[in-house]
Amino acid sequence: MALVREQALVIAFDSTTAALAAERELGARGLPGRIIPLPREVSAGCGLSWKTPPSARESVTSALDEAGIPWVGAYELTI
């Protein structure tokens, strides 16, 4: 079976605490995505990231900003 790769937006965090807070907040808001290990293509962050469809960039980053959850970068990757 072939590995299926897709475009994704990956949000990196400076700390595990921020990543877990994002998981709670974004989940509570019903926004798409999940916590994944930070892809090796990204050198910033704590090792955890939020993977979501690129189309959700504005809603996810706005929700993080509104909740005061710090994030260090948003990267579009094929993973």
Legacy VTK file of the C-alpha trace (Angstrom):
# vtk DataFile Version 3.0
C-alpha trace
ASCII
DATASET POLYDATA
POINTS 79 float
0.000 0.000 0.000
1.413 3.382 -1.010
1.889 6.150 1.520
-0.529 9.002 0.843
1.017 12.429 1.362
-1.076 15.577 1.625
-0.674 19.311 2.014
-0.968 20.346 5.635
-0.467 23.414 7.748
1.798 22.702 10.716
1.805 25.142 13.640
4.915 24.968 15.845
5.015 25.848 19.548
7.893 26.829 21.849
6.717 24.616 24.692
4.821 21.425 25.335
2.546 23.423 27.635
1.546 25.715 24.740
0.981 22.745 22.404
-1.298 21.020 24.911
-3.167 24.267 25.620
-3.681 24.649 21.863
-5.030 21.103 21.651
-7.588 21.868 24.374
-8.575 25.273 22.981
-8.792 24.303 19.323
-10.657 21.104 20.179
-13.131 23.043 22.326
-13.757 25.392 19.397
-14.312 22.446 17.045
-11.465 23.456 14.745
-9.917 20.766 12.545
-6.582 19.199 13.337
-4.564 17.232 15.843
-1.267 17.235 17.710
1.594 15.533 15.850
5.352 15.299 16.341
7.042 18.304 14.750
8.134 17.292 11.232
11.899 17.284 10.732
11.527 19.900 7.960
10.742 22.443 10.696
13.598 23.403 12.996
11.634 25.661 15.380
9.611 24.577 18.358
9.375 22.076 21.176
8.822 18.868 19.235
5.009 19.023 19.106
2.875 20.768 16.517
-0.730 21.138 15.365
-1.543 19.675 11.937
-4.554 21.134 10.142
-5.709 21.719 6.558
-4.098 24.812 4.984
-7.585 26.275 4.507
-7.940 26.515 8.312
-4.886 28.805 8.734
-6.805 31.988 9.590
-9.319 30.381 11.956
-6.653 28.375 13.829
-4.080 31.162 14.185
-6.792 33.665 15.172
-8.108 31.265 17.828
-4.597 30.781 19.245
-4.031 34.543 19.341
-7.428 35.198 20.974
-6.692 32.567 23.640
-3.209 33.990 24.273
-1.481 30.740 23.286
1.979 31.486 21.864
3.026 29.821 18.624
6.293 30.260 16.747
5.424 29.517 13.140
2.970 28.147 10.608
4.389 26.035 7.785
2.698 24.501 4.740
4.235 21.081 4.096
3.482 17.922 2.192
3.405 15.233 4.865
LINES 1 80
79 0 1 2 3 4 5 6 7 8 9 10 11 12 13 14 15 16 17 18 19 20 21 22 23 24 25 26 27 28 29 30 31 32 33 34 35 36 37 38 39 40 41 42 43 44 45 46 47 48 49 50 51 52 53 54 55 56 57 58 59 60 61 62 63 64 65 66 67 68 69 70 71 72 73 74 75 76 77 78
